[in-house]
Amino acid sequence: MLNKILNLIVVLLLFTVMFIYIDDSIRVWSGKDQPNEISVETLANGAGGIFTDYIFSFELLSLLLIAALIGALYIAKKEVF
C-alpha cells in the first residue's frame, strides 16, 4: 500500500513539473508577456502555412498512423475458435 502511494506522489509531481514546463500561460497570467494571436487563416494561408509547406509530410504521417492503428488492432485481436 505504501508503495502505491509513493508511486502516486511521484507521478503527480512529475505531471506537475511537466505541466508547468509545457504550459506557458503562467507568464501570460502574471502579465510578463502577451499571448501570440494565431488565427486559422494565418496557419492555412500565410507564408509557410501548414497546408502549403508541410502537406506531403502531413499526408505521409496520416498514412503511417493509420497503418500503425491497423497493425495494433491486428496484434490485439483475440482468436475466436
mmCIF file of the N, C-alpha and C atoms, coordinates in Angstrom:
data_MODEL
# 
_entry.id   MODEL 
# 
loop_
_atom_site.group_PDB 
_atom_site.id 
_atom_site.type_symbol 
_atom_site.label_atom_id 
_atom_site.label_alt_id 
_atom_site.label_comp_id 
_atom_site.label_asym_id 
_atom_site.label_entity_id 
_atom_site.label_seq_id 
_atom_site.pdbx_PDB_ins_code 
_atom_site.Cartn_x 
_atom_site.Cartn_y 
_atom_site.Cartn_z 
_atom_site.occupancy 
_atom_site.B_iso_or_equiv 
_atom_site.pdbx_formal_charge 
_atom_site.auth_seq_id 
_atom_site.auth_comp_id 
_atom_site.auth_asym_id 
_atom_site.auth_atom_id 
_atom_site.pdbx_PDB_model_num 
ATOM 1   N N  . MET A 1 1  ? 0.821   -1.192  0.000   1.00 0.00 ? 1  MET A N  1 
ATOM 2   C CA . MET A 1 1  ? 0.000   0.000   0.000   1.00 0.00 ? 1  MET A CA 1 
ATOM 3   C C  . MET A 1 1  ? 0.868   1.260   0.000   1.00 0.00 ? 1  MET A C  1 
ATOM 4   N N  . LEU A 1 2  ? 1.917   1.249   0.782   1.00 0.00 ? 2  LEU A N  1 
ATOM 5   C CA . LEU A 1 2  ? 2.824   2.392   0.842   1.00 0.00 ? 2  LEU A CA 1 
ATOM 6   C C  . LEU A 1 2  ? 3.513   2.600   -0.505  1.00 0.00 ? 2  LEU A C  1 
ATOM 7   N N  . ASN A 1 3  ? 3.806   1.496   -1.174  1.00 0.00 ? 3  ASN A N  1 
ATOM 8   C CA . ASN A 1 3  ? 4.456   1.567   -2.487  1.00 0.00 ? 3  ASN A CA 1 
ATOM 9   C C  . ASN A 1 3  ? 3.555   2.266   -3.508  1.00 0.00 ? 3  ASN A C  1 
ATOM 10  N N  . LYS A 1 4  ? 2.254   1.966   -3.459  1.00 0.00 ? 4  LYS A N  1 
ATOM 11  C CA . LYS A 1 4  ? 1.315   2.592   -4.398  1.00 0.00 ? 4  LYS A CA 1 
ATOM 12  C C  . LYS A 1 4  ? 1.176   4.083   -4.119  1.00 0.00 ? 4  LYS A C  1 
ATOM 13  N N  . ILE A 1 5  ? 1.152   4.445   -2.854  1.00 0.00 ? 5  ILE A N  1 
ATOM 14  C CA . ILE A 1 5  ? 1.034   5.861   -2.501  1.00 0.00 ? 5  ILE A CA 1 
ATOM 15  C C  . ILE A 1 5  ? 2.286   6.620   -2.941  1.00 0.00 ? 5  ILE A C  1 
ATOM 16  N N  . LEU A 1 6  ? 3.450   6.022   -2.720  1.00 0.00 ? 6  LEU A N  1 
ATOM 17  C CA . LEU A 1 6  ? 4.696   6.653   -3.150  1.00 0.00 ? 6  LEU A CA 1 
ATOM 18  C C  . LEU A 1 6  ? 4.739   6.815   -4.666  1.00 0.00 ? 6  LEU A C  1 
ATOM 19  N N  . ASN A 1 7  ? 4.284   5.797   -5.403  1.00 0.00 ? 7  ASN A N  1 
ATOM 20  C CA . ASN A 1 7  ? 4.232   5.887   -6.860  1.00 0.00 ? 7  ASN A CA 1 
ATOM 21  C C  . ASN A 1 7  ? 3.273   6.986   -7.313  1.00 0.00 ? 7  ASN A C  1 
ATOM 22  N N  . LEU A 1 8  ? 2.147   7.111   -6.632  1.00 0.00 ? 8  LEU A N  1 
ATOM 23  C CA . LEU A 1 8  ? 1.176   8.148   -6.973  1.00 0.00 ? 8  LEU A CA 1 
ATOM 24  C C  . LEU A 1 8  ? 1.756   9.536   -6.748  1.00 0.00 ? 8  LEU A C  1 
ATOM 25  N N  . ILE A 1 9  ? 2.461   9.720   -5.648  1.00 0.00 ? 9  ILE A N  1 
ATOM 26  C CA . ILE A 1 9  ? 3.072   11.019  -5.360  1.00 0.00 ? 9  ILE A CA 1 
ATOM 27  C C  . ILE A 1 9  ? 4.122   11.366  -6.401  1.00 0.00 ? 9  ILE A C  1 
ATOM 28  N N  . VAL A 1 10 ? 4.950   10.397  -6.785  1.00 0.00 ? 10 VAL A N  1 
ATOM 29  C CA . VAL A 1 10 ? 5.982   10.643  -7.793  1.00 0.00 ? 10 VAL A CA 1 
ATOM 30  C C  . VAL A 1 10 ? 5.348   11.003  -9.133  1.00 0.00 ? 10 VAL A C  1 
ATOM 31  N N  . VAL A 1 11 ? 4.305   10.290  -9.519  1.00 0.00 ? 11 VAL A N  1 
ATOM 32  C CA . VAL A 1 11 ? 3.644   10.567  -10.792 1.00 0.00 ? 11 VAL A CA 1 
ATOM 33  C C  . VAL A 1 11 ? 2.998   11.947  -10.779 1.00 0.00 ? 11 VAL A C  1 
ATOM 34  N N  . LEU A 1 12 ? 2.352   12.307  -9.686  1.00 0.00 ? 12 LEU A N  1 
ATOM 35  C CA . LEU A 1 12 ? 1.733   13.628  -9.604  1.00 0.00 ? 12 LEU A CA 1 
ATOM 36  C C  . LEU A 1 12 ? 2.771   14.737  -9.638  1.00 0.00 ? 12 LEU A C  1 
ATOM 37  N N  . LEU A 1 13 ? 3.897   14.550  -8.981  1.00 0.00 ? 13 LEU A N  1 
ATOM 38  C CA . LEU A 1 13 ? 4.959   15.552  -9.034  1.00 0.00 ? 13 LEU A CA 1 
ATOM 39  C C  . LEU A 1 13 ? 5.532   15.686  -10.435 1.00 0.00 ? 13 LEU A C  1 
ATOM 40  N N  . LEU A 1 14 ? 5.766   14.562  -11.116 1.00 0.00 ? 14 LEU A N  1 
ATOM 41  C CA . LEU A 1 14 ? 6.275   14.619  -12.483 1.00 0.00 ? 14 LEU A CA 1 
ATOM 42  C C  . LEU A 1 14 ? 5.277   15.285  -13.426 1.00 0.00 ? 14 LEU A C  1 
ATOM 43  N N  . PHE A 1 15 ? 4.002   14.957  -13.269 1.00 0.00 ? 15 PHE A N  1 
ATOM 44  C CA . PHE A 1 15 ? 2.981   15.578  -14.100 1.00 0.00 ? 15 PHE A CA 1 
ATOM 45  C C  . PHE A 1 15 ? 2.935   17.089  -13.864 1.00 0.00 ? 15 PHE A C  1 
ATOM 46  N N  . THR A 1 16 ? 3.030   17.496  -12.609 1.00 0.00 ? 16 THR A N  1 
ATOM 47  C CA . THR A 1 16 ? 3.003   18.915  -12.287 1.00 0.00 ? 16 THR A CA 1 
ATOM 48  C C  . THR A 1 16 ? 4.190   19.646  -12.895 1.00 0.00 ? 16 THR A C  1 
ATOM 49  N N  . VAL A 1 17 ? 5.369   19.056  -12.788 1.00 0.00 ? 17 VAL A N  1 
ATOM 50  C CA . VAL A 1 17 ? 6.565   19.684  -13.358 1.00 0.00 ? 17 VAL A CA 1 
ATOM 51  C C  . VAL A 1 17 ? 6.447   19.780  -14.871 1.00 0.00 ? 17 VAL A C  1 
ATOM 52  N N  . MET A 1 18 ? 5.991   18.708  -15.506 1.00 0.00 ? 18 MET A N  1 
ATOM 53  C CA . MET A 1 18 ? 5.837   18.731  -16.961 1.00 0.00 ? 18 MET A CA 1 
ATOM 54  C C  . MET A 1 18 ? 4.782   19.751  -17.383 1.00 0.00 ? 18 MET A C  1 
ATOM 55  N N  . PHE A 1 19 ? 3.674   19.833  -16.648 1.00 0.00 ? 19 PHE A N  1 
ATOM 56  C CA . PHE A 1 19 ? 2.621   20.771  -16.995 1.00 0.00 ? 19 PHE A CA 1 
ATOM 57  C C  . PHE A 1 19 ? 3.102   22.212  -16.870 1.00 0.00 ? 19 PHE A C  1 
ATOM 58  N N  . ILE A 1 20 ? 3.812   22.508  -15.799 1.00 0.00 ? 20 ILE A N  1 
ATOM 59  C CA . ILE A 1 20 ? 4.312   23.867  -15.606 1.00 0.00 ? 20 ILE A CA 1 
ATOM 60  C C  . ILE A 1 20 ? 5.352   24.207  -16.670 1.00 0.00 ? 20 ILE A C  1 
ATOM 61  N N  . TYR A 1 21 ? 6.185   23.242  -17.035 1.00 0.00 ? 21 TYR A N  1 
ATOM 62  C CA . TYR A 1 21 ? 7.213   23.485  -18.044 1.00 0.00 ? 21 TYR A CA 1 
ATOM 63  C C  . TYR A 1 21 ? 6.593   23.705  -19.416 1.00 0.00 ? 21 TYR A C  1 
ATOM 64  N N  . ILE A 1 22 ? 5.603   22.885  -19.768 1.00 0.00 ? 22 ILE A N  1 
ATOM 65  C CA . ILE A 1 22 ? 4.993   22.968  -21.091 1.00 0.00 ? 22 ILE A CA 1 
ATOM 66  C C  . ILE A 1 22 ? 4.029   24.142  -21.179 1.00 0.00 ? 22 ILE A C  1 
ATOM 67  N N  . ASP A 1 23 ? 3.253   24.346  -20.132 1.00 0.00 ? 23 ASP A N  1 
ATOM 68  C CA . ASP A 1 23 ? 2.230   25.389  -20.161 1.00 0.00 ? 23 ASP A CA 1 
ATOM 69  C C  . ASP A 1 23 ? 2.881   26.755  -19.982 1.00 0.00 ? 23 ASP A C  1 
ATOM 70  N N  . ASP A 1 24 ? 2.749   27.578  -20.984 1.00 0.00 ? 24 ASP A N  1 
ATOM 71  C CA . ASP A 1 24 ? 3.381   28.884  -20.971 1.00 0.00 ? 24 ASP A CA 1 
ATOM 72  C C  . ASP A 1 24 ? 2.443   29.955  -20.433 1.00 0.00 ? 24 ASP A C  1 
ATOM 73  N N  . SER A 1 25 ? 1.260   29.555  -19.979 1.00 0.00 ? 25 SER A N  1 
ATOM 74  C CA . SER A 1 25 ? 0.272   30.552  -19.581 1.00 0.00 ? 25 SER A CA 1 
ATOM 75  C C  . SER A 1 25 ? 0.587   31.189  -18.242 1.00 0.00 ? 25 SER A C  1 
ATOM 76  N N  . ILE A 1 26 ? 1.483   30.630  -17.461 1.00 0.00 ? 26 ILE A N  1 
ATOM 77  C CA . ILE A 1 26 ? 1.831   31.247  -16.180 1.00 0.00 ? 26 ILE A CA 1 
ATOM 78  C C  . ILE A 1 26 ? 2.472   32.607  -16.425 1.00 0.00 ? 26 ILE A C  1 
ATOM 79  N N  . ARG A 1 27 ? 3.330   32.702  -17.442 1.00 0.00 ? 27 ARG A N  1 
ATOM 80  C CA . ARG A 1 27 ? 3.920   34.004  -17.780 1.00 0.00 ? 27 ARG A CA 1 
ATOM 81  C C  . ARG A 1 27 ? 2.862   34.982  -18.242 1.00 0.00 ? 27 ARG A C  1 
ATOM 82  N N  . VAL A 1 28 ? 1.882   34.499  -19.000 1.00 0.00 ? 28 VAL A N  1 
ATOM 83  C CA . VAL A 1 28 ? 0.839   35.376  -19.519 1.00 0.00 ? 28 VAL A CA 1 
ATOM 84  C C  . VAL A 1 28 ? -0.040  35.854  -18.377 1.00 0.00 ? 28 VAL A C  1 
ATOM 85  N N  . TRP A 1 29 ? -0.382  34.974  -17.451 1.00 0.00 ? 29 TRP A N  1 
ATOM 86  C CA . TRP A 1 29 ? -1.239  35.371  -16.331 1.00 0.00 ? 29 TRP A CA 1 
ATOM 87  C C  . TRP A 1 29 ? -0.544  36.379  -15.427 1.00 0.00 ? 29 TRP A C  1 
ATOM 88  N N  . SER A 1 30 ? 0.766   36.275  -15.303 1.00 0.00 ? 30 SER A N  1 
ATOM 89  C CA . SER A 1 30 ? 1.462   37.205  -14.430 1.00 0.00 ? 30 SER A CA 1 
ATOM 90  C C  . SER A 1 30 ? 1.696   38.555  -15.109 1.00 0.00 ? 30 SER A C  1 
ATOM 91  N N  . GLY A 1 31 ? 1.355   38.684  -16.379 1.00 0.00 ? 31 GLY A N  1 
ATOM 92  C CA . GLY A 1 31 ? 1.455   39.945  -17.078 1.00 0.00 ? 31 GLY A CA 1 
ATOM 93  C C  . GLY A 1 31 ? 2.828   40.229  -17.648 1.00 0.00 ? 31 GLY A C  1 
ATOM 94  N N  . LYS A 1 32 ? 3.715   39.239  -17.676 1.00 0.00 ? 32 LYS A N  1 
ATOM 95  C CA . LYS A 1 32 ? 5.060   39.474  -18.188 1.00 0.00 ? 32 LYS A CA 1 
ATOM 96  C C  . LYS A 1 32 ? 5.123   39.394  -19.708 1.00 0.00 ? 32 LYS A C  1 
ATOM 97  N N  . ASP A 1 33 ? 4.148   38.731  -20.301 1.00 0.00 ? 33 ASP A N  1 
ATOM 98  C CA . ASP A 1 33 ? 4.192   38.519  -21.740 1.00 0.00 ? 33 ASP A CA 1 
ATOM 99  C C  . ASP A 1 33 ? 2.764   38.507  -22.268 1.00 0.00 ? 33 ASP A C  1 
ATOM 100 N N  . GLN A 1 34 ? 2.593   38.953  -23.474 1.00 0.00 ? 34 GLN A N  1 
ATOM 101 C CA . GLN A 1 34 ? 1.294   38.913  -24.112 1.00 0.00 ? 34 GLN A CA 1 
ATOM 102 C C  . GLN A 1 34 ? 1.201   37.641  -24.952 1.00 0.00 ? 34 GLN A C  1 
ATOM 103 N N  . PRO A 1 35 ? 0.039   37.005  -25.006 1.00 0.00 ? 35 PRO A N  1 
ATOM 104 C CA . PRO A 1 35 ? -0.092  35.792  -25.809 1.00 0.00 ? 35 PRO A CA 1 
ATOM 105 C C  . PRO A 1 35 ? -0.010  36.107  -27.299 1.00 0.00 ? 35 PRO A C  1 
ATOM 106 N N  . ASN A 1 36 ? 0.472   35.169  -28.066 1.00 0.00 ? 36 ASN A N  1 
ATOM 107 C CA . ASN A 1 36 ? 0.545   35.333  -29.519 1.00 0.00 ? 36 ASN A CA 1 
ATOM 108 C C  . ASN A 1 36 ? -0.823  35.046  -30.120 1.00 0.00 ? 36 ASN A C  1 
ATOM 109 N N  . GLU A 1 37 ? -1.281  35.953  -30.945 1.00 0.00 ? 37 GLU A N  1 
ATOM 110 C CA . GLU A 1 37 ? -2.553  35.768  -31.628 1.00 0.00 ? 37 GLU A CA 1 
ATOM 111 C C  . GLU A 1 37 ? -2.300  34.992  -32.918 1.00 0.00 ? 37 GLU A C  1 
ATOM 112 N N  . ILE A 1 38 ? -2.816  33.783  -32.989 1.00 0.00 ? 38 ILE A N  1 
ATOM 113 C CA . ILE A 1 38 ? -2.666  32.961  -34.186 1.00 0.00 ? 38 ILE A CA 1 
ATOM 114 C C  . ILE A 1 38 ? -4.058  32.567  -34.643 1.00 0.00 ? 38 ILE A C  1 
ATOM 115 N N  . SER A 1 39 ? -4.382  32.914  -35.872 1.00 0.00 ? 39 SER A N  1 
ATOM 116 C CA . SER A 1 39 ? -5.692  32.580  -36.411 1.00 0.00 ? 39 SER A CA 1 
ATOM 117 C C  . SER A 1 39 ? -5.568  31.410  -37.380 1.00 0.00 ? 39 SER A C  1 
ATOM 118 N N  . VAL A 1 40 ? -6.695  30.843  -37.705 1.00 0.00 ? 40 VAL A N  1 
ATOM 119 C CA . VAL A 1 40 ? -6.717  29.728  -38.651 1.00 0.00 ? 40 VAL A CA 1 
ATOM 120 C C  . VAL A 1 40 ? -6.254  30.188  -40.026 1.00 0.00 ? 40 VAL A C  1 
ATOM 121 N N  . GLU A 1 41 ? -6.633  31.407  -40.404 1.00 0.00 ? 41 GLU A N  1 
ATOM 122 C CA . GLU A 1 41 ? -6.231  31.926  -41.702 1.00 0.00 ? 41 GLU A CA 1 
ATOM 123 C C  . GLU A 1 41 ? -4.714  32.068  -41.797 1.00 0.00 ? 41 GLU A C  1 
ATOM 124 N N  . THR A 1 42 ? -4.088  32.476  -40.697 1.00 0.00 ? 42 THR A N  1 
ATOM 125 C CA . THR A 1 42 ? -2.632  32.610  -40.694 1.00 0.00 ? 42 THR A CA 1 
ATOM 126 C C  . THR A 1 42 ? -1.970  31.260  -40.891 1.00 0.00 ? 42 THR A C  1 
ATOM 127 N N  . LEU A 1 43 ? -2.488  30.242  -40.236 1.00 0.00 ? 43 LEU A N  1 
ATOM 128 C CA . LEU A 1 43 ? -1.896  28.910  -40.370 1.00 0.00 ? 43 LEU A CA 1 
ATOM 129 C C  . LEU A 1 43 ? -2.149  28.322  -41.750 1.00 0.00 ? 43 LEU A C  1 
ATOM 130 N N  . ALA A 1 44 ? -3.350  28.530  -42.277 1.00 0.00 ? 44 ALA A N  1 
ATOM 131 C CA . ALA A 1 44 ? -3.715  27.893  -43.533 1.00 0.00 ? 44 ALA A CA 1 
ATOM 132 C C  . ALA A 1 44 ? -3.165  28.622  -44.750 1.00 0.00 ? 44 ALA A C  1 
ATOM 133 N N  . ASN A 1 45 ? -3.253  29.930  -44.768 1.00 0.00 ? 45 ASN A N  1 
ATOM 134 C CA . ASN A 1 45 ? -2.938  30.674  -45.982 1.00 0.00 ? 45 ASN A CA 1 
ATOM 135 C C  . ASN A 1 45 ? -1.672  31.499  -45.895 1.00 0.00 ? 45 ASN A C  1 
ATOM 136 N N  . GLY A 1 46 ? -1.139  31.685  -44.731 1.00 0.00 ? 46 GLY A N  1 
ATOM 137 C CA . GLY A 1 46 ? 0.022   32.551  -44.569 1.00 0.00 ? 46 GLY A CA 1 
ATOM 138 C C  . GLY A 1 46 ? 1.268   31.965  -45.203 1.00 0.00 ? 46 GLY A C  1 
ATOM 139 N N  . ALA A 1 47 ? 2.294   32.781  -45.290 1.00 0.00 ? 47 ALA A N  1 
ATOM 140 C CA . ALA A 1 47 ? 3.559   32.315  -45.850 1.00 0.00 ? 47 ALA A CA 1 
ATOM 141 C C  . ALA A 1 47 ? 4.117   31.230  -44.937 1.00 0.00 ? 47 ALA A C  1 
ATOM 142 N N  . GLY A 1 48 ? 4.415   30.093  -45.514 1.00 0.00 ? 48 GLY A N  1 
ATOM 143 C CA . GLY A 1 48 ? 4.925   28.982  -44.718 1.00 0.00 ? 48 GLY A CA 1 
ATOM 144 C C  . GLY A 1 48 ? 3.840   28.311  -43.914 1.00 0.00 ? 48 GLY A C  1 
ATOM 145 N N  . GLY A 1 49 ? 2.607   28.376  -44.384 1.00 0.00 ? 49 GLY A N  1 
ATOM 146 C CA . GLY A 1 49 ? 1.494   27.768  -43.665 1.00 0.00 ? 49 GLY A CA 1 
ATOM 147 C C  . GLY A 1 49 ? 1.594   26.255  -43.661 1.00 0.00 ? 49 GLY A C  1 
ATOM 148 N N  . ILE A 1 50 ? 0.857   25.655  -42.750 1.00 0.00 ? 50 ILE A N  1 
ATOM 149 C CA . ILE A 1 50 ? 0.933   24.195  -42.603 1.00 0.00 ? 50 ILE A CA 1 
ATOM 150 C C  . ILE A 1 50 ? 0.381   23.482  -43.836 1.00 0.00 ? 50 ILE A C  1 
ATOM 151 N N  . PHE A 1 51 ? -0.579  24.090  -44.526 1.00 0.00 ? 51 PHE A N  1 
ATOM 152 C CA . PHE A 1 51 ? -1.172  23.429  -45.681 1.00 0.00 ? 51 PHE A CA 1 
ATOM 153 C C  . PHE A 1 51 ? -0.450  23.748  -46.978 1.00 0.00 ? 51 PHE A C  1 
ATOM 154 N N  . THR A 1 52 ? 0.627   24.499  -46.928 1.00 0.00 ? 52 THR A N  1 
ATOM 155 C CA . THR A 1 52 ? 1.384   24.766  -48.144 1.00 0.00 ? 52 THR A CA 1 
ATOM 156 C C  . THR A 1 52 ? 2.739   24.061  -48.116 1.00 0.00 ? 52 THR A C  1 
ATOM 157 N N  . ASP A 1 53 ? 3.473   24.216  -47.044 1.00 0.00 ? 53 ASP A N  1 
ATOM 158 C CA . ASP A 1 53 ? 4.825   23.658  -46.998 1.00 0.00 ? 53 ASP A CA 1 
ATOM 159 C C  . ASP A 1 53 ? 4.871   22.212  -46.527 1.00 0.00 ? 53 ASP A C  1 
ATOM 160 N N  . TYR A 1 54 ? 3.978   21.828  -45.643 1.00 0.00 ? 54 TYR A N  1 
ATOM 161 C CA . TYR A 1 54 ? 4.087   20.524  -44.989 1.00 0.00 ? 54 TYR A CA 1 
ATOM 162 C C  . TYR A 1 54 ? 2.961   19.569  -45.347 1.00 0.00 ? 54 TYR A C  1 
ATOM 163 N N  . ILE A 1 55 ? 2.284   19.775  -46.459 1.00 0.00 ? 55 ILE A N  1 
ATOM 164 C CA . ILE A 1 55 ? 1.139   18.929  -46.797 1.00 0.00 ? 55 ILE A CA 1 
ATOM 165 C C  . ILE A 1 55 ? 1.572   17.496  -47.095 1.00 0.00 ? 55 ILE A C  1 
ATOM 166 N N  . PHE A 1 56 ? 2.699   17.307  -47.772 1.00 0.00 ? 56 PHE A N  1 
ATOM 167 C CA . PHE A 1 56 ? 3.154   15.954  -48.075 1.00 0.00 ? 56 PHE A CA 1 
ATOM 168 C C  . PHE A 1 56 ? 3.537   15.217  -46.799 1.00 0.00 ? 56 PHE A C  1 
ATOM 169 N N  . SER A 1 57 ? 4.239   15.874  -45.908 1.00 0.00 ? 57 SER A N  1 
ATOM 170 C CA . SER A 1 57 ? 4.619   15.249  -44.640 1.00 0.00 ? 57 SER A CA 1 
ATOM 171 C C  . SER A 1 57 ? 3.385   14.926  -43.810 1.00 0.00 ? 57 SER A C  1 
ATOM 172 N N  . PHE A 1 58 ? 2.402   15.809  -43.823 1.00 0.00 ? 58 PHE A N  1 
ATOM 173 C CA . PHE A 1 58 ? 1.164   15.578  -43.086 1.00 0.00 ? 58 PHE A CA 1 
ATOM 174 C C  . PHE A 1 58 ? 0.439   14.350  -43.619 1.00 0.00 ? 58 PHE A C  1 
ATOM 175 N N  . GLU A 1 59 ? 0.319   14.228  -44.920 1.00 0.00 ? 59 GLU A N  1 
ATOM 176 C CA . GLU A 1 59 ? -0.362  13.072  -45.521 1.00 0.00 ? 59 GLU A CA 1 
ATOM 177 C C  . GLU A 1 59 ? 0.412   11.787  -45.280 1.00 0.00 ? 59 GLU A C  1 
ATOM 178 N N  . LEU A 1 60 ? 1.728   11.845  -45.355 1.00 0.00 ? 60 LEU A N  1 
ATOM 179 C CA . LEU A 1 60 ? 2.552   10.667  -45.096 1.00 0.00 ? 60 LEU A CA 1 
ATOM 180 C C  . LEU A 1 60 ? 2.412   10.218  -43.644 1.00 0.00 ? 60 LEU A C  1 
ATOM 181 N N  . LEU A 1 61 ? 2.393   11.152  -42.725 1.00 0.00 ? 61 LEU A N  1 
ATOM 182 C CA . LEU A 1 61 ? 2.216   10.825  -41.320 1.00 0.00 ? 61 LEU A CA 1 
ATOM 183 C C  . LEU A 1 61 ? 0.845   10.220  -41.068 1.00 0.00 ? 61 LEU A C  1 
ATOM 184 N N  . SER A 1 62 ? -0.182  10.734  -41.730 1.00 0.00 ? 62 SER A N  1 
ATOM 185 C CA . SER A 1 62 ? -1.523  10.181  -41.533 1.00 0.00 ? 62 SER A CA 1 
ATOM 186 C C  . SER A 1 62 ? -1.590  8.739   -42.025 1.00 0.00 ? 62 SER A C  1 
ATOM 187 N N  . LEU A 1 63 ? -0.957  8.440   -43.144 1.00 0.00 ? 63 LEU A N  1 
ATOM 188 C CA . LEU A 1 63 ? -0.930  7.055   -43.623 1.00 0.00 ? 63 LEU A CA 1 
ATOM 189 C C  . LEU A 1 63 ? -0.156  6.148   -42.674 1.00 0.00 ? 63 LEU A C  1 
ATOM 190 N N  . LEU A 1 64 ? 0.937   6.638   -42.133 1.00 0.00 ? 64 LEU A N  1 
ATOM 191 C CA . LEU A 1 64 ? 1.727   5.855   -41.185 1.00 0.00 ? 64 LEU A CA 1 
ATOM 192 C C  . LEU A 1 64 ? 0.931   5.570   -39.913 1.00 0.00 ? 64 LEU A C  1 
ATOM 193 N N  . LEU A 1 65 ? 0.204   6.567   -39.414 1.00 0.00 ? 65 LEU A N  1 
ATOM 194 C CA . LEU A 1 65 ? -0.595  6.356   -38.210 1.00 0.00 ? 65 LEU A CA 1 
ATOM 195 C C  . LEU A 1 65 ? -1.756  5.395   -38.452 1.00 0.00 ? 65 LEU A C  1 
ATOM 196 N N  . ILE A 1 66 ? -2.366  5.461   -39.625 1.00 0.00 ? 66 ILE A N  1 
ATOM 197 C CA . ILE A 1 66 ? -3.437  4.514   -39.949 1.00 0.00 ? 66 ILE A CA 1 
ATOM 198 C C  . ILE A 1 66 ? -2.878  3.097   -40.032 1.00 0.00 ? 66 ILE A C  1 
ATOM 199 N N  . ALA A 1 67 ? -1.718  2.931   -40.636 1.00 0.00 ? 67 ALA A N  1 
ATOM 200 C CA . ALA A 1 67 ? -1.103  1.607   -40.716 1.00 0.00 ? 67 ALA A CA 1 
ATOM 201 C C  . ALA A 1 67 ? -0.746  1.089   -39.327 1.00 0.00 ? 67 ALA A C  1 
ATOM 202 N N  . ALA A 1 68 ? -0.257  1.958   -38.455 1.00 0.00 ? 68 ALA A N  1 
ATOM 203 C CA . ALA A 1 68 ? 0.072   1.549   -37.089 1.00 0.00 ? 68 ALA A CA 1 
ATOM 204 C C  . ALA A 1 68 ? -1.186  1.149   -36.327 1.00 0.00 ? 68 ALA A C  1 
ATOM 205 N N  . LEU A 1 69 ? -2.282  1.869   -36.535 1.00 0.00 ? 69 LEU A N  1 
ATOM 206 C CA . LEU A 1 69 ? -3.537  1.537   -35.878 1.00 0.00 ? 69 LEU A CA 1 
ATOM 207 C C  . LEU A 1 69 ? -4.071  0.191   -36.342 1.00 0.00 ? 69 LEU A C  1 
ATOM 208 N N  . ILE A 1 70 ? -4.033  -0.052  -37.627 1.00 0.00 ? 70 ILE A N  1 
ATOM 209 C CA . ILE A 1 70 ? -4.487  -1.336  -38.158 1.00 0.00 ? 70 ILE A CA 1 
ATOM 210 C C  . ILE A 1 70 ? -3.597  -2.466  -37.647 1.00 0.00 ? 70 ILE A C  1 
ATOM 211 N N  . GLY A 1 71 ? -2.289  -2.244  -37.611 1.00 0.00 ? 71 GLY A N  1 
ATOM 212 C CA . GLY A 1 71 ? -1.383  -3.263  -37.084 1.00 0.00 ? 71 GLY A CA 1 
ATOM 213 C C  . GLY A 1 71 ? -1.618  -3.538  -35.611 1.00 0.00 ? 71 GLY A C  1 
ATOM 214 N N  . ALA A 1 72 ? -1.888  -2.496  -34.821 1.00 0.00 ? 72 ALA A N  1 
ATOM 215 C CA . ALA A 1 72 ? -2.161  -2.694  -33.401 1.00 0.00 ? 72 ALA A CA 1 
ATOM 216 C C  . ALA A 1 72 ? -3.464  -3.458  -33.197 1.00 0.00 ? 72 ALA A C  1 
ATOM 217 N N  . LEU A 1 73 ? -4.466  -3.163  -34.005 1.00 0.00 ? 73 LEU A N  1 
ATOM 218 C CA . LEU A 1 73 ? -5.727  -3.908  -33.913 1.00 0.00 ? 73 LEU A CA 1 
ATOM 219 C C  . LEU A 1 73 ? -5.542  -5.358  -34.304 1.00 0.00 ? 73 LEU A C  1 
ATOM 220 N N  . TYR A 1 74 ? -4.726  -5.619  -35.309 1.00 0.00 ? 74 TYR A N  1 
ATOM 221 C CA . TYR A 1 74 ? -4.472  -6.988  -35.742 1.00 0.00 ? 74 TYR A CA 1 
ATOM 222 C C  . TYR A 1 74 ? -3.733  -7.781  -34.661 1.00 0.00 ? 74 TYR A C  1 
ATOM 223 N N  . ILE A 1 75 ? -2.765  -7.155  -34.029 1.00 0.00 ? 75 ILE A N  1 
ATOM 224 C CA . ILE A 1 75 ? -1.997  -7.837  -32.974 1.00 0.00 ? 75 ILE A CA 1 
ATOM 225 C C  . ILE A 1 75 ? -2.875  -8.063  -31.744 1.00 0.00 ? 75 ILE A C  1 
ATOM 226 N N  . ALA A 1 76 ? -3.733  -7.118  -31.403 1.00 0.00 ? 76 ALA A N  1 
ATOM 227 C CA . ALA A 1 76 ? -4.536  -7.221  -30.181 1.00 0.00 ? 76 ALA A CA 1 
ATOM 228 C C  . ALA A 1 76 ? -5.784  -8.078  -30.362 1.00 0.00 ? 76 ALA A C  1 
ATOM 229 N N  . LYS A 1 77 ? -6.069  -8.449  -31.588 1.00 0.00 ? 77 LYS A N  1 
ATOM 230 C CA . LYS A 1 77 ? -7.290  -9.215  -31.874 1.00 0.00 ? 77 LYS A CA 1 
ATOM 231 C C  . LYS A 1 77 ? -7.219  -10.591 -31.208 1.00 0.00 ? 77 LYS A C  1 
ATOM 232 N N  . LYS A 1 78 ? -8.310  -10.991 -30.569 1.00 0.00 ? 78 LYS A N  1 
ATOM 233 C CA . LYS A 1 78 ? -8.373  -12.312 -29.959 1.00 0.00 ? 78 LYS A CA 1 
ATOM 234 C C  . LYS A 1 78 ? -8.735  -13.341 -31.027 1.00 0.00 ? 78 LYS A C  1 
ATOM 235 N N  . GLU A 1 79 ? -8.149  -14.502 -30.895 1.00 0.00 ? 79 GLU A N  1 
ATOM 236 C CA . GLU A 1 79 ? -8.504  -15.611 -31.773 1.00 0.00 ? 79 GLU A CA 1 
ATOM 237 C C  . GLU A 1 79 ? -9.780  -16.259 -31.254 1.00 0.00 ? 79 GLU A C  1 
ATOM 238 N N  . VAL A 1 80 ? -10.803 -16.338 -32.085 1.00 0.00 ? 80 VAL A N  1 
ATOM 239 C CA . VAL A 1 80 ? -12.063 -16.969 -31.693 1.00 0.00 ? 80 VAL A CA 1 
ATOM 240 C C  . VAL A 1 80 ? -12.124 -18.323 -32.394 1.00 0.00 ? 80 VAL A C  1 
ATOM 241 N N  . PHE A 1 81 ? -12.273 -19.361 -31.581 1.00 0.00 ? 81 PHE A N  1 
ATOM 242 C CA . PHE A 1 81 ? -12.334 -20.719 -32.144 1.00 0.00 ? 81 PHE A CA 1 
ATOM 243 C C  . PHE A 1 81 ? -13.728 -21.198 -32.247 1.00 0.00 ? 81 PHE A C  1 
# 
